[in-house]
Amino acid sequence: MIFDPLAEEMIDNIMGVMQDAFDPAFGEAWTRPQLRGSLMLDNCHCGILDEAGQPPRRGSGAAGFCLSRNAYDEEELLLLAVRPAARRRGIATKLLEDLAGGALERGVRRIFLEMREGNPAEMLYTAWGFSAVGRRPNYYRGENGQRIDAITFEKILQG
């Protein structure tokens, strides 16, 4: 792989957001190799925003990001995170709007996501029109070995 300083800066920004945003008790943050591998795939898409809700300029930090992948007419939201200090400023909503707009351009009609039951982000997703459509019992494991169900959500896009 050819070293791309801009790509590495983007990965640094995303890793920093994940470190701040995800509770380590649930192991939801990805590793750097997982992230790099996903970003190398043609069907993966990444949005990243600064605290003003704009794409970060070179050398500046990120406040939030989302990562998705598409296949045919479906998109899966893999990760979405906003630093705690930047929450409640519309950054997650802007990331979802950008995701939906790009997905529609790719011919996507449905977006799926999966999250652990009890994740506070569920309020954001349901307010944004996602509906629970499935459950995977005991899919996640907490830090103390506790088993937690995964819930699958779907949003139908109007385009």
C-alpha positions in Angstrom: 0.0 0.0 0.0 1.2 3.5 -0.8 1.4 5.8 2.2 -1.1 8.6 1.9 -0.6 11.3 4.6 -4.2 12.6 4.1 -5.7 9.1 4.6 -3.5 8.6 7.6 -4.7 11.9 9.1 -8.3 10.9 8.5 -7.7 7.6 10.2 -6.0 9.4 13.1 -9.1 11.7 13.4 -11.5 8.8 13.3 -9.5 6.8 15.9 -9.5 9.8 18.2 -13.3 10.2 17.9 -13.8 6.5 18.6 -11.5 6.6 21.6 -13.5 9.5 23.1 -17.0 8.4 22.0 -17.2 4.7 22.6 -17.5 3.1 26.1 -14.6 0.6 26.3 -16.8 -1.7 28.4 -18.6 -2.8 25.2 -15.6 -3.1 22.8 -17.4 -1.3 20.0 -14.5 0.8 18.8 -12.6 -0.7 15.8 -8.9 -1.2 15.6 -6.7 0.9 13.3 -6.2 -2.1 10.9 -9.9 -2.8 10.8 -10.6 0.8 9.9 -7.8 1.0 7.3 -9.0 -2.2 5.7 -12.6 -1.0 5.4 -11.6 2.4 4.0 -9.7 0.6 1.2 -12.9 -1.1 -0.1 -14.7 0.5 -3.0 -18.1 0.0 -1.4 -17.2 1.7 2.0 -18.0 5.3 2.5 -16.8 7.6 5.2 -18.1 11.0 6.4 -16.1 13.1 8.8 -17.0 16.5 10.3 -15.4 19.1 12.6 -17.1 20.9 15.5 -18.7 23.3 13.0 -20.3 20.4 11.1 -17.9 20.9 8.1 -15.3 18.5 6.7 -12.1 19.1 8.7 -9.3 21.1 7.2 -5.9 19.5 7.0 -4.3 19.6 10.4 -7.6 20.2 12.3 -9.4 17.6 14.4 -12.7 15.8 13.8 -15.8 15.9 16.0 -17.6 13.1 14.4 -17.7 10.5 11.6 -19.7 7.8 10.1 -18.7 4.7 8.1 -21.0 2.7 5.9 -20.8 0.1 3.1 -23.3 -0.6 0.4 -24.3 -3.6 -1.7 -26.8 -3.2 -4.5 -29.8 -1.1 -3.1 -28.9 -1.4 0.6 -26.5 0.4 2.8 -25.2 -0.6 6.2 -24.2 2.0 8.7 -21.2 0.4 10.4 -20.1 3.1 12.8 -21.3 6.6 13.8 -19.7 8.5 16.6 -19.5 12.1 17.9 -17.1 13.2 20.6 -19.0 13.8 23.9 -17.9 17.4 24.0 -19.4 18.0 20.5 -22.8 16.3 21.0 -26.1 18.0 20.7 -24.9 20.3 18.0 -26.4 18.5 15.0 -23.2 16.8 13.9 -24.8 13.3 14.0 -27.8 14.5 12.2 -25.6 16.1 9.5 -23.6 12.9 9.2 -26.9 10.9 8.7 -28.2 13.5 6.2 -24.9 13.2 4.2 -25.0 9.4 4.4 -28.6 9.3 3.1 -27.9 11.7 0.3 -24.9 9.7 -0.9 -26.8 6.5 -0.5 -29.6 7.8 -2.7 -27.1 8.8 -5.3 -25.7 5.2 -5.3 -29.3 3.8 -5.8 -29.8 2.7 -2.2 -33.3 2.4 -1.0 -32.8 1.1 2.6 -30.2 1.8 5.3 -29.6 -0.8 8.0 -27.7 -0.5 11.3 -27.2 -2.8 14.2 -26.5 -1.7 17.8 -26.5 -3.2 21.3 -29.7 -2.9 23.2 -29.6 0.0 25.6 -27.3 2.1 23.4 -28.3 5.8 24.0 -27.9 6.4 20.3 -31.2 4.6 19.7 -33.0 7.9 20.4 -31.2 9.6 17.6 -31.9 6.8 15.1 -35.6 6.4 15.9 -36.0 10.2 15.8 -34.4 10.0 12.3 -36.9 7.4 11.1 -35.2 4.1 11.8 -37.4 1.2 12.9 -36.4 -1.9 14.8 -36.7 -4.9 12.4 -34.7 -7.7 14.1 -32.9 -8.9 17.2 -29.8 -11.1 17.7 -30.0 -12.5 21.2 -26.8 -12.3 23.3 -24.8 -10.9 20.3 -22.6 -8.5 22.3 -20.6 -9.2 25.4 -20.0 -6.5 28.0 -16.7 -6.0 29.9 -18.0 -8.1 32.8 -19.1 -11.0 30.5 -22.8 -9.8 30.4 -24.5 -10.8 27.2 -26.5 -8.1 25.4 -28.9 -8.4 22.5 -28.2 -6.7 19.2 -31.1 -4.8 17.6 -31.3 -4.3 13.8 -32.8 -1.1 12.5 -33.9 -0.1 9.0 -34.7 3.2 7.4 -36.5 3.3 4.0 -35.2 6.2 1.9 -37.5 8.4 -0.1 -35.9 9.4 -3.3 
